[in-house]
């Protein structure tokens, strides 16, 4: 994320799930050929997707239409090559207010509904519908708050996680935030700062985050 003084900026969520796709590939029966759909390199924007599918979207319920409309400012880049063991997801957004990024996790959860097909195992590891993240930036204070929005669904996801836990072992969740002025303090003592003290780096084990979303809560006070 790159944040400007007026609260605007850009945010990208990058997820490297290459270890997942490698494991999925090894699980294929010996001699099974890599299918054409196992290779993909595409960038698309929800604004274009919504425009192209407006007639179909009108048939959806009002609630479903509103959920899709919230995704309009986002773009996605997906690169998958099962043969080479590559699976990368980039979700990006230009925002006028940091609160516009509060739907980032919802975008990940919509990937499987946009005609982009990846392995079910990969989608399971990327999709955590019960966890929400909110952002705020006010009076030189930036806050990131991850929380469990649906406890029942969260427990179901944790039960399913046991089946793919080995795939996610060793994966990390990394934050890279660049601010318009120097960082005065942060609530994460293990976070690292750039030499100019304008960029913060912080990471935890991805499995640890899924089991305890509060690990990635952070508050940053700027000078």
C-alpha positions in Angstrom: 0.0 0.0 0.0 1.1 3.5 -0.8 -0.8 6.2 1.2 -0.9 9.9 0.4 -1.4 12.9 2.8 -5.0 13.4 1.6 -6.0 9.8 2.4 -5.9 8.6 -1.2 -3.5 6.0 -2.5 -3.0 2.5 -4.0 -3.2 -0.9 -2.5 -2.3 -4.3 -3.9 -2.7 -7.7 -2.3 -0.2 -10.1 -3.7 -0.6 -13.8 -3.0 2.0 -16.3 -4.1 0.3 -19.7 -3.9 2.9 -21.5 -6.0 3.5 -24.1 -3.2 -0.1 -25.0 -3.4 -0.2 -25.5 -7.1 3.0 -27.5 -7.0 1.4 -29.9 -4.4 -1.8 -30.1 -6.5 0.3 -31.0 -9.5 2.1 -33.8 -7.7 -1.2 -35.2 -6.6 -2.2 -35.8 -10.3 -2.1 -39.4 -11.5 1.2 -40.3 -13.1 1.1 -39.7 -16.8 -1.8 -37.3 -16.6 -1.2 -34.4 -19.0 -1.3 -30.8 -18.0 -4.6 -29.4 -19.3 -4.8 -26.1 -21.2 -6.9 -24.6 -18.3 -3.9 -25.3 -16.0 -2.2 -22.3 -17.7 -3.5 -18.8 -17.3 -2.1 -15.3 -17.4 -4.7 -12.6 -17.4 -5.6 -9.2 -16.0 -9.1 -8.0 -15.8 -11.1 -5.2 -14.2 -14.4 -5.7 -12.4 -15.7 -2.5 -14.0 -15.4 -4.1 -17.4 -16.8 -7.4 -16.1 -19.9 -5.7 -14.7 -20.5 -3.8 -17.9 -20.1 -7.0 -20.1 -22.5 -9.0 -17.9 -25.0 -6.2 -16.9 -28.0 -8.1 -18.4 -27.2 -11.3 -16.4 -26.5 -9.2 -13.2 -29.9 -7.6 -13.5 -31.4 -11.0 -12.9 -29.7 -11.3 -9.5 -31.2 -10.3 -6.3 -30.7 -6.7 -5.1 -28.4 -7.8 -2.4 -26.2 -9.8 -4.9 -26.1 -6.9 -7.3 -24.9 -4.6 -4.5 -22.2 -7.0 -3.5 -20.9 -7.1 -7.1 -21.1 -3.3 -7.5 -18.8 -2.9 -4.5 -16.1 -4.7 -6.5 -16.3 -2.2 -9.4 -13.0 -0.2 -8.6 -10.9 -3.4 -8.3 -8.6 -5.1 -10.7 -7.1 -8.6 -10.6 -4.1 -10.2 -12.2 -3.8 -14.0 -12.1 -0.9 -16.1 -13.4 -1.1 -19.8 -13.2 1.1 -22.5 -14.7 0.7 -25.9 -13.2 3.6 -27.3 -15.1 6.0 -24.6 -13.9 4.4 -24.6 -10.4 3.3 -20.9 -10.5 0.2 -19.5 -9.0 0.1 -15.7 -8.3 -2.9 -13.5 -7.5 -2.7 -9.7 -7.5 -5.7 -7.7 -6.4 -5.2 -3.9 -6.9 -7.1 -0.7 -6.2 -6.7 3.0 -6.5 -8.7 4.7 -3.7 -9.7 8.2 -2.7 -10.2 7.1 0.9 -8.5 4.1 2.6 -12.0 2.8 3.7 -12.6 1.9 0.0 -10.1 -0.9 0.6 -12.3 -2.6 3.1 -13.7 -5.0 0.5 -10.3 -6.4 -0.5 -11.0 -9.8 1.1 -14.4 -9.9 -0.6 -12.6 -9.5 -4.0 -10.6 -12.7 -3.3 -13.8 -14.5 -2.4 -15.4 -13.4 -5.7 -12.6 -14.8 -7.9 -14.3 -18.1 -8.3 -17.5 -16.4 -9.5 -16.0 -14.4 -12.3 -15.2 -17.2 -14.8 -11.6 -17.5 -13.7 -11.0 -21.2 -12.9 -8.2 -22.4 -10.6 -7.9 -25.5 -8.5 -10.4 -26.0 -5.7 -7.5 -26.5 -3.3 -6.0 -23.2 -4.2 -9.3 -21.4 -3.9 -9.9 -22.9 -0.5 -6.6 -21.6 0.7 -7.2 -18.1 -0.6 -10.8 -17.8 0.5 -11.6 -17.0 4.1 -15.1 -15.4 4.0 -15.4 -15.2 7.8 -12.5 -12.8 8.2 -12.9 -9.1 7.4 -10.3 -6.3 7.5 -11.0 -2.6 7.9 -8.7 0.3 7.4 -8.7 3.9 8.6 -6.4 6.9 8.4 -7.2 10.0 10.4 -5.2 12.6 12.2 -1.9 11.0 11.2 -3.0 7.6 12.6 -3.3 4.6 10.4 -5.2 1.5 11.6 -5.6 -2.0 10.2 -8.1 -4.2 12.0 -8.7 -7.9 11.1 -11.6 -9.6 12.8 -13.9 -12.6 12.6 -17.2 -11.4 11.2 -19.0 -14.8 11.3 -17.9 -17.2 14.1 -19.9 -20.1 12.9 -18.5 -19.9 9.3 -15.1 -19.3 10.8 -15.2 -22.6 12.6 -16.3 -24.4 9.5 -13.3 -22.8 7.6 -11.0 -23.9 10.4 -12.3 -27.5 10.2 -11.7 -27.5 6.4 -8.3 -25.9 6.9 -7.0 -29.2 8.4 -7.2 -30.8 5.0 -4.9 -28.3 3.3 -2.7 -27.2 6.3 0.3 -29.0 4.9 -0.1 -27.0 1.6 0.1 -23.7 3.5 2.9 -24.7 5.8 5.8 -22.1 5.4 3.6 -19.5 3.8 3.7 -16.0 5.1 1.4 -13.0 5.3 3.4 -9.8 4.7 2.5 -6.2 5.0 4.3 -3.5 3.1 3.0 0.0 3.9 4.4 3.3 2.6 3.2 6.5 4.3 3.5 10.2 3.3 5.6 11.1 6.3 7.9 9.4 8.8 6.6 6.8 11.2 6.7 7.9 14.8 5.5 4.7 16.4 3.7 1.4 15.7 1.9 -1.1 17.9 3.8 -4.0 16.3 7.2 -4.3 17.9 8.4 -6.9 15.4 7.7 -4.6 12.4 10.7 -3.3 10.5 11.0 0.2 9.1 12.8 1.4 6.0 15.9 3.7 6.3 13.7 6.8 5.7 11.2 5.5 8.2 8.3 5.9 5.7 7.8 2.3 4.9 6.8 -0.5 7.3 7.4 -4.2 6.8 5.7 -6.8 8.9 5.0 -10.5 8.5 3.6 -13.6 10.3 3.0 -17.2 9.3 -0.1 -17.4 7.1 -1.6 -20.3 9.1 -1.0 -18.3 12.3 -3.0 -15.4 10.8 -5.9 -17.6 9.8 -6.1 -19.1 13.3 -5.7 -15.7 14.9 -6.5 -12.7 12.7 -5.7 -10.2 15.4 -2.0 -11.0 14.8 -2.1 -8.6 11.9 -3.8 -5.8 13.7 -1.6 -2.7 13.5 -1.7 1.0 14.4 0.8 3.4 12.9 1.3 7.0 14.2 3.0 9.4 11.7 5.1 12.4 12.6 
